[in-house]
């Protein structure tokens, strides 16, 4: 039985639902070629950070202005700011080269928290040829006087500002830590998000006791992390006019199938490639196709959302019912 794996995401027709998430692997043409050869339907480039853009602009101004009025030769000693190569400039060149070289859609990524002048880079990303833009909002509210309402407003204002900057589709990648996640998802779509990517990973700092300093700690995702985005994809499916992408904890074809059953349009992977290599993409696609054929599904679209909250036999399983059942049925004993 032939199975059609194609899907729609952000208005883009993709050959299949597997997309490589934003990570260092998508930051070079060498690896982007391998992503395409492995069978992934699209790639999200690593995030260009707001801090990177602001810092580089500030440093360029400092270098250009320092000493330029000290003596006559200094007026021509330093090159003009536009002559420097910066991380943002290289990022735009990567987009342009990827679009010239590859056939799969290229999704750029911006990571920021404010709606400052850096949003103009969203326009530059579009001009470079990106097929879509993923806005990754990572914000830790440490101010004791900042309310949840204020944080949510900041997210919505940022989405609105970026959406006004571009005409290409905009996906918004967020974390799950909102007191009213469903309502926040709706408001993000109302603000201009064409799709939601659930969820980003809030990487935590560690403490180095030997040197008494905080250190960054990046841990690859674990299959158990699938459950949180799986639940919210299932809850939101069919209730929003937006694409849904599931990312976090996808390490095999079973996770891909669960994500699609919940209602995901695409499933994003990264950690499994680091652990097992690019060949895992083809393996997951092959196993997904075989399973769908065995169960008599002719396409991903036919299967998609069959276990969402609105379609599954037990909708309460996605609310408190599952919590109670899990605890009351547990019979484990200590070692």
C-alpha positions in Angstrom: 0.0 0.0 0.0 1.4 3.4 -1.0 1.4 6.0 1.8 1.6 9.7 1.2 3.8 11.2 3.8 3.4 14.8 2.6 2.2 17.5 5.0 1.5 21.2 5.1 3.4 23.5 7.5 3.2 27.3 7.6 1.7 27.1 4.2 4.7 25.1 2.8 4.1 21.8 1.1 6.6 19.4 2.7 7.5 15.9 1.4 7.2 14.5 4.9 6.7 15.6 8.5 10.3 15.3 9.6 12.1 18.7 10.1 15.5 19.2 11.6 15.2 21.6 14.5 17.4 24.7 15.0 20.8 23.5 16.2 24.5 23.8 15.3 24.0 21.0 12.7 22.1 23.3 10.5 24.6 26.1 10.7 26.8 25.0 7.8 26.3 24.1 4.2 28.1 20.8 4.7 25.6 19.6 7.3 22.6 21.2 5.5 23.4 19.0 2.5 23.5 16.0 4.7 20.1 17.0 6.2 18.6 17.1 2.7 20.3 13.9 1.6 19.0 12.1 4.7 15.5 12.8 3.7 14.4 15.6 6.1 11.6 17.8 4.6 13.0 21.1 5.8 15.6 22.6 8.1 15.5 25.3 10.7 18.8 27.2 10.9 20.4 27.9 14.3 19.0 31.0 16.1 20.4 34.4 15.5 20.3 35.9 19.0 19.1 39.4 19.8 22.2 39.8 22.0 24.5 38.9 19.1 23.0 41.5 16.9 23.0 44.3 19.5 26.5 43.4 20.7 28.0 43.3 17.3 26.4 46.7 16.4 27.7 48.2 19.6 31.2 46.8 19.0 31.3 48.1 15.4 30.4 51.6 16.6 33.1 51.5 19.3 35.8 50.3 16.9 34.9 52.9 14.3 34.7 55.8 16.7 37.7 55.1 18.9 40.4 57.5 18.0 39.0 58.6 14.7 39.4 62.3 15.6 42.9 61.9 17.2 44.9 62.6 14.1 44.4 63.1 10.4 45.5 59.6 9.4 42.9 58.1 11.7 40.1 59.4 9.5 40.8 56.8 7.0 42.5 54.2 9.2 39.4 52.3 10.2 37.2 50.7 7.6 33.5 51.8 7.5 31.1 49.6 9.6 29.6 48.2 6.4 33.0 46.7 5.5 33.1 44.5 8.6 31.9 40.9 8.4 29.6 40.1 11.3 27.7 37.1 12.6 24.4 38.5 11.3 26.0 39.1 7.9 27.3 35.5 7.7 23.9 34.2 8.8 22.2 36.0 5.9 24.9 34.6 3.5 24.1 31.1 4.8 20.4 31.6 4.0 21.2 32.8 0.5 23.6 30.0 -0.3 21.3 27.3 1.1 18.5 28.6 -1.1 20.8 28.5 -4.1 22.0 25.0 -3.4 19.2 23.0 -1.7 15.7 22.1 -2.7 14.2 21.8 0.8 12.6 24.8 2.5 15.0 26.8 4.8 13.4 28.3 7.9 15.5 31.0 9.6 15.4 31.5 13.4 15.5 34.6 15.6 15.9 34.4 19.4 14.9 37.5 21.3 12.7 39.0 23.9 12.3 42.7 23.0 10.7 44.4 20.0 13.6 46.8 19.4 15.3 47.8 16.2 16.8 44.3 15.7 13.4 43.3 14.2 14.7 44.8 11.0 16.8 41.6 10.7 13.6 39.8 10.2 13.2 41.7 6.9 16.8 41.1 6.0 16.2 37.4 6.6 13.2 37.5 4.3 15.3 39.4 1.6 18.0 36.7 1.9 15.4 34.1 0.7 14.3 32.3 3.8 11.0 30.4 3.2 9.8 31.1 6.8 10.9 32.5 10.1 10.8 30.8 13.5 10.8 33.3 16.4 12.2 31.5 19.5 11.2 33.5 22.6 13.3 32.6 25.6 12.6 34.8 28.6 13.3 34.2 32.3 11.2 36.7 34.4 13.5 37.3 37.4 12.0 40.7 38.4 9.9 40.2 41.5 7.7 43.1 40.5 7.0 41.8 37.0 3.6 40.2 36.6 2.6 37.3 34.5 0.3 39.6 32.5 3.4 41.8 31.8 5.4 38.9 30.5 2.6 37.7 28.3 2.2 41.2 26.9 5.9 41.3 26.1 5.6 38.1 24.1 2.6 39.3 22.2 4.1 42.7 21.4 7.3 41.0 20.0 5.3 38.6 17.8 3.2 41.5 16.5 6.4 43.6 15.7 8.1 40.7 13.9 5.0 39.8 12.0 4.7 43.4 10.8 8.3 43.2 9.6 7.9 40.3 7.2 5.5 38.8 4.7 6.9 35.2 5.0 5.2 32.8 7.4 6.1 33.2 11.1 6.3 30.4 13.6 6.6 31.1 17.3 8.6 28.8 19.5 7.7 29.0 23.2 8.0 27.2 26.5 5.1 25.5 28.3 5.2 27.6 31.5 2.1 29.8 31.1 -0.7 29.5 33.7 -3.2 29.5 30.8 -1.3 27.8 28.0 -4.4 27.3 25.7 -5.3 31.0 26.0 -1.8 32.1 25.4 -1.6 30.0 22.3 -4.7 31.6 21.0 -3.4 35.1 21.7 -0.1 34.4 20.0 -2.0 33.3 16.8 -4.2 36.4 17.1 -1.0 38.5 17.3 0.2 37.1 14.0 1.8 33.6 14.5 1.2 31.4 11.5 2.4 28.4 13.6 3.4 27.3 17.0 6.5 25.2 17.9 6.0 23.4 21.1 8.2 23.6 23.1 11.6 25.2 23.5 13.9 23.8 26.1 14.8 26.2 28.9 18.4 25.1 29.4 19.5 25.6 33.0 22.8 26.9 34.4 24.9 24.6 36.6 27.2 25.5 39.5 30.9 24.6 39.4 31.7 24.1 43.1 35.5 23.8 42.4 35.7 27.3 40.8 32.5 28.7 42.5 31.0 29.9 39.3 27.9 29.3 37.2 28.5 27.3 34.0 26.2 26.7 31.0 24.9 23.2 30.7 23.5 21.7 27.5 22.0 18.2 27.8 20.5 16.4 24.8 16.8 15.8 25.0 15.4 12.6 26.6 12.4 10.6 25.1 10.4 11.3 28.3 10.3 15.0 27.2 7.9 14.1 24.5 4.9 13.9 26.8 4.5 17.6 27.6 4.4 18.9 24.0 2.4 15.8 23.0 -0.3 16.7 25.5 -0.6 20.4 24.3 -0.5 19.5 20.6 -3.5 17.2 21.3 -5.3 19.9 23.2 -4.8 22.6 20.6 -5.3 20.6 17.4 -8.4 21.7 15.5 -8.9 24.8 17.8 -6.4 27.2 16.2 -6.0 28.4 12.7 -2.2 27.8 12.8 0.3 25.0 12.1 1.6 23.0 15.0 5.1 21.6 15.3 6.2 19.3 18.0 9.8 19.4 19.2 11.5 17.8 22.2 11.9 14.1 23.0 11.5 12.7 19.4 13.9 9.8 19.2 12.2 7.2 17.1 9.3 6.5 14.7 7.0 5.7 17.6 7.4 9.3 18.8 6.8 10.6 15.3 3.6 8.6 15.0 2.4 9.8 18.5 3.1 13.4 17.5 1.1 13.0 14.3 -1.8 11.2 16.1 -1.9 14.1 18.5 -2.2 16.6 15.6 1.3 17.8 14.8 1.8 19.0 11.2 5.6 18.4 11.6 7.9 16.8 14.0 11.3 18.4 14.7 14.4 16.4 15.6 18.0 17.2 16.6 19.2 15.2 19.6 18.6 11.8 18.0 20.9 12.9 15.1 23.7 13.8 17.5 23.3 10.4 19.2 22.7 8.1 16.2 23.6 10.1 13.0 21.8 11.4 10.0 20.8 7.9 8.9 18.2 7.9 11.7 16.0 10.3 9.7 15.5 7.8 6.9 14.9 5.0 9.4 12.2 7.0 11.2 10.5 7.9 7.9 10.6 4.3 6.6 9.2 2.9 9.9 6.5 5.6 10.0 5.5 4.7 6.4 5.4 1.0 7.1 3.3 1.4 10.3 0.8 3.7 8.5 0.5 1.1 5.7 0.0 -1.7 8.1 -2.8 0.1 9.8 -4.4 0.9 6.4 -3.8 4.7 6.5 -3.2 6.1 3.0 -1.6 9.4 4.1 -0.3 11.4 7.0 -3.2 13.8 6.6 -5.7 10.9 7.1 -3.9 9.9 10.3 -3.2 13.3 11.7 -5.1 14.3 14.8 -6.9 11.0 15.3 -5.8 11.0 19.0 -6.2 14.7 19.6 -8.4 15.8 22.5 -11.4 16.5 20.2 -11.1 13.1 18.4 -9.8 10.6 21.0 -12.2 8.2 22.9 -11.2 9.7 26.3 -10.8 13.5 26.1 -10.4 13.8 29.9 -7.1 11.9 29.6 -5.5 15.2 28.5 -6.8 17.0 31.6 -6.8 16.0 35.3 -8.2 12.5 34.7 -4.8 11.2 33.5 -3.0 12.6 36.5 -5.4 10.9 39.0 -5.3 7.6 37.0 -1.5 7.5 36.8 -1.1 8.0 40.6 -3.8 5.6 41.8 -2.7 2.8 39.4 1.0 3.0 40.4 2.0 -0.1 42.4 5.8 0.3 42.4 7.9 -0.8 45.4 11.2 0.5 46.7 14.3 -1.6 46.0 
